[in-house]
Amino acid sequence: MLPQIQASIEGVGPKNGQRRVLLNIQETKFGTFDGYKQSEQDVLQVATPEWMSGMTAPVVLMATMTVDVTALDEQSDRITPATNDPQGWENHSYSGVIASLHDDTAQVLEDVYLFDGISESESDVGLDAASYTGVESAVLEVCGGAILVDLSAFDSELSVGDAVAITASRTDLLGYRRQQL
């Protein structure tokens, strides 16, 4: 399963190096971090332009920085925004099932695109997946899609099929799957 999840883009914050994008996934609204990423054109850019506000798109998210994983006795399928700041990008929880494990996240980030800095009529720019080479990750099935979980600072064992709850100190918006926009 490719890491992507269908989301309504509820709002796009100002671009100041820390752009916040508010998503709505199955009636759950929460913020994500859309920081500068390396593009295939060797330019740093964010993924989300203001003109995407109000659109529905297949988004690629990564739970990252500090990731806490809790094993669940039974499967759960939900996103729980942080109670103190649901529109921020910190401390959201994701409950689901581990679909796959990867030693090299770059392999699952092919065909991820950035749209900022271009008009709606121009073509998109590919994310430079090479910057994720050697980063360990898991794909977590949640809410009818899947997100990436950064395991680079995680030292416990996970297996495909594990039911888990993950709380991430930051949720990054890496880009979009173009072929389904």
NUKEZA-302112 format. One line per 2 residues: number of its first residue (from 1); for each residue x, y, z of C-alpha. Coordinates in Angstrom, 2 decimals, always signed. Layout:
% NUKEZA-302112
NUM) X,Y,Z | ...
% end
This chain:
% NUKEZA-302112
1) +0.00,+0.00,+0.00 | +1.33,+3.41,-0.96
3) +1.37,+5.96,+1.84 | -1.43,+8.37,+0.96
5) -4.71,+9.42,+2.46 | -7.59,+11.35,+0.91
7) -7.99,+14.72,+2.63 | -9.92,+17.93,+2.22
9) -7.58,+20.91,+2.47 | -9.43,+23.21,+4.87
11) -6.84,+25.97,+5.08 | -3.34,+26.95,+4.01
13) -1.35,+29.17,+6.35 | +1.19,+31.81,+5.36
15) +4.50,+30.65,+3.90 | +7.18,+31.65,+6.40
17) +9.23,+28.45,+6.57 | +6.66,+26.85,+8.83
19) +3.50,+26.67,+6.75 | +0.58,+24.99,+8.47
21) -1.98,+23.16,+6.36 | -5.30,+22.28,+7.99
23) -6.71,+18.94,+6.77 | -10.07,+17.26,+7.18
25) -9.98,+13.46,+6.99 | -13.29,+11.69,+7.62
27) -14.66,+14.66,+9.61 | -11.49,+14.97,+11.72
29) -9.71,+18.32,+11.36 | -6.05,+18.72,+12.31
31) -2.99,+20.70,+11.33 | +0.13,+19.49,+9.52
33) +3.61,+20.94,+8.99 | +4.42,+21.81,+5.37
35) +8.06,+22.85,+5.69 | +10.58,+23.36,+2.92
37) +11.55,+20.15,+1.12 | +14.09,+19.41,-1.60
39) +12.47,+19.13,-5.03 | +13.74,+17.21,-8.04
41) +14.64,+20.62,-9.52 | +17.10,+21.13,-6.64
43) +14.98,+23.88,-5.10 | +13.60,+24.05,-1.56
45) +9.84,+24.51,-1.55 | +6.70,+23.70,+0.39
47) +4.10,+21.36,-1.08 | +0.87,+23.31,-0.73
49) +0.00,+26.59,-2.48 | -2.89,+28.74,-1.28
51) -4.94,+27.88,-4.38 | -5.31,+24.28,-3.11
53) -7.44,+25.45,-0.16 | -10.87,+23.86,-0.52
55) -9.62,+21.00,-2.70 | -9.69,+17.29,-1.90
57) -6.44,+15.50,-2.70 | -4.41,+12.36,-1.92
59) -1.89,+13.67,+0.62 | +1.32,+12.00,+1.81
61) +1.83,+12.46,+5.56 | +4.66,+11.39,+7.85
63) +4.44,+11.10,+11.64 | +7.94,+12.19,+12.62
65) +10.42,+13.65,+15.11 | +9.57,+11.91,+18.40
67) +7.20,+8.99,+17.75 | +5.58,+7.10,+20.62
69) +4.09,+3.72,+19.71 | +1.61,+1.83,+21.89
71) +0.49,-1.71,+21.07 | -3.30,-2.14,+21.00
73) -5.18,-5.27,+22.04 | -7.67,-4.76,+19.23
75) -7.62,-2.85,+15.98 | -8.63,+0.78,+15.94
77) -8.97,+3.10,+12.96 | -8.88,+6.79,+13.83
79) -7.01,+10.05,+13.91 | -7.09,+11.94,+17.21
81) -5.92,+15.56,+17.01 | -3.98,+17.04,+19.92
83) -6.47,+18.34,+22.48 | -4.50,+21.48,+23.33
85) -3.96,+22.60,+19.69 | -5.81,+20.51,+17.09
87) -4.94,+22.95,+14.30 | -1.23,+22.77,+15.08
89) +1.07,+20.05,+13.76 | +2.16,+18.62,+17.10
91) +1.08,+15.58,+19.14 | -1.65,+14.12,+16.95
93) -2.35,+10.39,+17.40 | -3.02,+7.80,+14.71
95) -4.49,+4.36,+15.44 | -4.34,+1.64,+12.82
97) -2.49,-1.40,+11.54 | +1.11,-1.62,+10.31
99) +0.84,-2.45,+6.57 | +4.55,-2.53,+5.72
101) +8.03,-1.78,+7.06 | +10.80,-0.09,+5.05
103) +14.55,+0.30,+5.54 | +14.61,+2.99,+2.87
105) +11.71,+5.46,+2.86 | +12.85,+6.89,-0.50
107) +11.46,+3.75,-2.18 | +7.87,+4.58,-1.16
109) +8.12,+8.29,-1.98 | +8.24,+7.96,-5.75
111) +5.51,+9.92,-7.51 | +5.07,+12.46,-4.70
113) +4.69,+16.02,-5.94 | +4.98,+19.60,-4.68
115) +2.68,+22.32,-6.03 | +3.77,+25.53,-4.30
117) +5.22,+28.28,-6.47 | +3.27,+27.25,-9.56
119) -0.11,+28.23,-10.91 | -2.98,+25.80,-11.24
121) -2.30,+25.49,-14.97 | +1.41,+24.64,-14.61
123) +2.80,+21.19,-13.99 | +3.94,+20.10,-10.56
125) +7.46,+19.43,-9.28 | +8.54,+16.05,-7.91
127) +9.74,+15.61,-4.34 | +13.41,+14.59,-4.19
129) +12.92,+11.22,-2.48 | +16.71,+10.77,-2.18
131) +16.67,+12.96,+0.94 | +14.80,+10.09,+2.64
133) +17.31,+7.40,+1.62 | +18.20,+5.18,+4.58
135) +15.36,+6.50,+6.76 | +13.45,+3.60,+8.34
137) +9.67,+3.88,+8.28 | +6.41,+2.02,+8.58
139) +3.23,+2.45,+6.59 | +0.24,+2.67,+8.95
141) -3.24,+2.00,+7.52 | -5.63,+4.53,+9.00
143) -8.97,+6.09,+8.00 | -9.20,+4.51,+4.56
145) -5.65,+5.38,+3.59 | -2.13,+5.15,+4.95
147) +0.50,+7.43,+6.46 | +4.25,+7.04,+6.93
149) +5.71,+6.70,+10.40 | +9.35,+7.75,+10.83
151) +11.12,+4.97,+12.75 | +14.62,+6.47,+12.69
153) +14.51,+7.25,+16.44 | +12.40,+4.22,+17.38
155) +14.17,+1.24,+18.98 | +11.42,-1.36,+19.52
157) +10.30,-4.09,+17.15 | +7.22,-3.67,+14.98
159) +5.70,-6.27,+12.68 | +3.34,-6.09,+9.74
161) -0.18,-6.60,+11.08 | +0.47,-5.00,+14.49
163) -2.40,-2.86,+15.77 | -0.86,+0.30,+17.22
165) -1.54,+3.83,+18.35 | +1.12,+6.33,+17.35
167) +1.60,+9.82,+18.75 | +3.99,+12.02,+16.79
169) +5.58,+15.21,+18.03 | +5.14,+16.52,+14.46
171) +3.05,+15.52,+11.44 | +4.71,+16.49,+8.16
173) +2.90,+16.98,+4.87 | +5.45,+15.64,+2.36
175) +3.44,+16.23,-0.82 | +0.63,+14.89,-2.97
177) +0.01,+11.96,-5.31 | -0.45,+13.67,-8.67
179) -2.17,+10.99,-10.69 | -5.28,+11.28,-8.51
181) -5.68,+15.08,-8.26
% end
